[in-house]
């Protein structure tokens, strides 16, 4: 039985990495790379024009939008947007949560064997989720774990974060000092296992900590 060819758009900001992936993917007779992008903005534009089955997306893309935002824009396109398979070296809870929350179909680490990458690309084309084992373990551990306990003040600040407010605006809204806001943010980051504002909001939504 002949396997249908999967068309692919490759997005990575390093030309050397793209060249290596192109050479590797060229050895797979049922995968056709129809375009390559060096930035998130270019990936969004090419995905709309070329309409590949799968976009192979790195997360860190230098200047401009990152891979998560590019994924969000690509998967929000209609009708019938391509599936996005993340291929990255990053496996933190925040990165995984943000990527999946943005609509990524799969999340693969660059340390995986070539045959695992090929299988994941075909799975993504069919709409099936593929996670690298370390990523799957982190996701399952988070799902099994109890929800983090935040104080009322921390929840207040988290709610303001979700609205997109900066530290100064949060301080004014809650009638506290900016230093107090920073202290609470540090505790929130520790409890949620993140290190960015976007990561905190993403995990909070996943854990249903926001109203």
C-alpha positions in Angstrom: 0.0 0.0 0.0 1.5 3.4 -1.1 1.6 6.1 1.6 0.3 9.5 0.5 2.9 12.2 0.2 2.8 14.7 3.0 3.6 18.3 2.0 5.7 20.3 4.5 6.6 23.9 5.3 9.8 24.2 7.3 10.3 27.1 9.7 13.6 27.7 11.5 15.6 30.9 11.8 19.0 29.1 11.4 19.9 28.5 7.8 22.3 25.7 8.7 19.6 23.9 10.7 17.1 24.3 7.8 19.7 22.9 5.4 20.3 19.9 7.6 16.5 19.2 7.9 16.1 19.6 4.2 18.7 17.0 3.5 17.2 14.7 6.1 13.7 15.1 4.9 14.8 14.6 1.4 15.6 11.0 2.3 11.9 10.4 3.1 10.1 9.6 -0.3 6.7 10.3 1.2 7.5 13.8 2.5 7.8 16.8 0.2 9.2 20.1 1.5 7.4 22.8 -0.5 8.7 25.8 1.3 11.0 27.1 4.0 10.8 30.1 6.3 13.3 31.9 8.4 10.9 33.9 10.6 7.5 33.5 12.2 6.0 36.2 9.9 7.3 34.4 6.8 5.9 31.1 8.0 2.5 32.6 8.5 2.5 34.1 5.0 3.9 31.0 3.3 1.4 28.7 5.1 -1.4 30.8 3.7 0.0 30.8 0.2 1.4 27.3 -0.1 -1.2 25.4 2.0 1.0 22.6 3.2 -0.3 19.6 5.1 2.1 20.3 8.0 4.2 23.2 9.2 7.4 22.1 11.1 7.9 24.9 13.6 10.8 25.9 15.8 9.8 27.9 18.9 12.7 30.4 19.1 12.8 32.5 15.9 15.0 35.5 16.7 13.4 38.9 15.9 9.7 39.2 15.2 7.0 36.8 16.4 8.1 33.5 18.0 7.0 30.1 17.0 4.1 30.0 19.5 2.5 33.2 18.0 3.2 32.0 14.5 1.5 28.7 15.4 -1.5 30.6 16.8 -1.9 32.7 13.6 -1.5 29.7 11.3 -4.0 27.5 13.1 -6.5 30.3 13.4 -6.6 30.7 9.6 -9.6 29.3 7.8 -10.8 27.2 6.2 -8.7 24.1 6.8 -5.4 25.4 8.2 -2.4 23.2 8.2 -1.3 21.2 11.2 1.7 22.5 13.1 4.3 20.2 14.5 6.7 21.9 16.9 10.4 20.8 16.6 12.5 22.4 19.3 15.2 21.9 21.9 13.0 23.4 24.6 10.9 21.2 26.9 9.9 23.4 29.8 6.3 23.2 31.1 5.8 26.8 29.9 7.0 26.2 26.4 4.9 23.0 26.0 1.8 24.6 27.5 2.0 27.7 25.3 2.6 25.7 22.1 -0.2 23.3 22.6 -2.5 26.1 23.8 -1.7 27.9 20.5 -2.9 24.9 18.5 0.2 22.8 17.9 -0.8 19.2 16.9 2.5 17.7 18.2 5.6 18.6 20.1 8.9 16.9 19.2 12.4 17.5 20.5 15.3 17.8 18.1 17.1 14.9 19.8 14.6 12.4 18.4 15.7 9.9 15.8 14.9 10.7 12.1 12.3 7.9 11.8 10.5 9.4 14.8 10.4 12.7 13.1 9.1 11.2 9.9 6.3 9.3 11.8 5.4 12.5 13.7 5.1 14.5 10.5 2.7 11.9 9.0 0.7 11.7 12.3 0.4 15.5 12.3 -0.9 15.5 8.7 -3.6 13.1 9.9 -4.4 15.3 12.8 -3.0 12.9 15.4 -1.0 14.2 18.3 2.7 13.1 18.8 4.8 14.1 21.8 8.4 13.2 22.5 8.6 10.9 25.5 10.1 13.5 27.8 7.3 15.9 26.8 4.6 13.3 27.2 6.0 12.6 30.7 5.8 16.3 31.7 2.3 16.7 30.3 1.1 13.6 32.2 2.8 14.7 35.4 1.1 18.1 35.2 -2.3 16.5 34.5 -1.9 14.1 37.5 -0.6 16.8 39.8 -2.9 18.9 42.0 -3.7 22.5 41.1 -1.2 25.0 42.6 -2.5 27.0 45.5 -2.4 30.7 45.1 -3.4 33.4 47.6 -6.2 35.7 46.9 -3.8 38.5 46.2 -1.8 36.3 43.8 -5.0 35.4 42.0 -5.9 39.1 41.8 -2.5 39.8 40.2 -2.8 36.9 37.9 -6.2 38.2 36.7 -4.6 41.6 35.9 -1.8 39.8 34.0 -4.4 38.0 31.9 -5.8 41.5 31.0 -2.3 42.4 29.6 -1.5 45.0 32.3 2.1 45.9 33.2 3.4 46.1 36.7 2.7 49.8 37.1 -0.9 49.4 35.9 -1.4 46.4 38.2 -0.1 48.3 41.2 -2.5 51.2 40.5 -5.4 48.8 40.0 -4.8 47.0 43.2 -3.6 50.0 45.3 -0.2 48.4 46.1 3.4 49.2 45.2 5.2 48.0 42.1 7.7 46.3 44.4 4.9 44.3 46.0 3.6 43.3 42.5 7.1 42.1 41.6 7.3 40.0 44.8 4.0 38.4 44.2 4.9 37.7 40.5 8.0 35.9 41.7 5.9 33.7 43.9 3.4 33.1 41.2 6.1 32.0 38.7 7.6 29.6 41.3 4.2 28.0 42.0 3.2 27.7 38.4 6.7 26.5 37.3 7.1 29.3 34.7 9.5 32.2 34.1 7.5 34.6 31.9 4.2 36.5 32.1 2.8 34.7 29.1 3.8 31.4 30.6 2.0 32.2 33.8 -1.2 33.2 32.0 -1.1 30.1 29.8 -0.6 27.7 32.8 -3.3 29.6 34.8 -5.8 29.1 31.9 -4.8 25.4 31.6 -5.3 24.9 35.4 -8.5 26.9 35.4 -7.2 29.3 37.9 -8.7 32.4 36.2 -12.4 33.2 36.5 
